Amino acid sequence: MNKLFSEERAQISVELIIVLAAVVAVVLVLVSQIQATSEQGSQKLEETAEDVFKKIDDI
């Protein structure tokens, strides 16, 4: 009986590790996508700011 309980706990631990690994993988993918998006956004903002300053200089 005690051995059965022990195997059950081990199974739960393995499943928990697998779930945690999957969650970490998803978080890493989301973080990398957010970083790429923020880089694109900052480039676009920089281009827009340059355009605005050029137009101000033309005035």
N, C-alpha and C positions, 0 to 999 in steps of 0.2 A: 504494500500500500504506500509506504513512504517513498519507494523508488518511483512509483507512478506519479506521485505528486512532484517529485524532483524533475522528472522528464517533462512534465507539463510546464513547470516554471522555466525550464531551459527552452522549450518551444516558444513560450511567450517572449522570452528575452531575444531569441533569434528573430522572431517576427517584428519586435519593436526596433531592433537594429536595422532591419531591412526598411521599415517604414521611415525611420529617421534618416537613413541614407537617401531615400527617395525625396524626402522633404528638402534635405540639404542640396541635392542636385537641382531641384526645381528653383530653389532660392538663388543658386549660383547662375542659372540661366536667366532668371528675371533680373538680377543685378547687372549682368553683362549687357542685357538688352537696354536697361535703363541708362547705363553708362554710354552706350552707343547713341541713344536718343538724345541724351544731354549734350554730347559732343556735337551732334548735328544741329541742335538748337542753339548752342553757343556760336557756332560758325555762322548760322543764319542771322543771329542777332548782331554779330560783328559786321557782316555784310550790310545789313540794314542801317546800322549806325554810320558806317562809312558813306553810304548813299546819302543819308540825311546831312552829314557834315559837308559833303560835296555840294549839295543843293543850297545849304546855308552860305557856303563860300561864294556860290554863283550870285547870290542876292547881294 
